[in-house]
Amino acid sequence: MAASNKDIANRLRQEIWNTGNLAIADQICAEEAVFYQNDPLTPDLGRGPSALKKIVTKYRTAFPDTHITIEDIVAEGDRVAIRWIGRGTNKGNLGRISPTGKAVTVTGIDIVRISDGKVHENWTNWDKLGMLQQLGVQQVAAAGA
């Protein structure tokens, strides 16, 4: 089970983000899947595959060359922990933030709960402030992007 859960989590964090293939969300997400972003840049976008598609679309629109590299992936029972690095160039709008043309590198960690071969919950913490600083827009963050 741990190996297949790692494969599902890899598809969630790396494959869908690197390819932009949103159909992956339909394959790996439960209809009631919840994505806890802990992120003022990403409001609650609903549940299930459609929520994941909206999150990926939002950031791939802002960073069309998004590339995620998984540094560590560990599975225990129904949980998978992923430590990742994301890179991209800001060429599109991100909420109220206009394109800057600047490249960013951010780190993040996901904890994913997988049951019956589907993602049911995903908690993500990543370096939002570091990204905003690299974009030169940290003042927007203080004002509530």
Buried (B, 14 or more C-beta within 10 A) or exposed (E): EBEEBBBBBBBBBBBBBBBBEBEBBEEBBBEEBBBEBEBEBBEEBBBBBBBBBBBBEBBBBBBEEBEBEBEEBEBEEBBBBBBBBBBBBBBBEBBEBEBBEBEBBBBBBBBBBBEEEBBBBBBBBBBBEBBBEBBEBBEBBEEEB
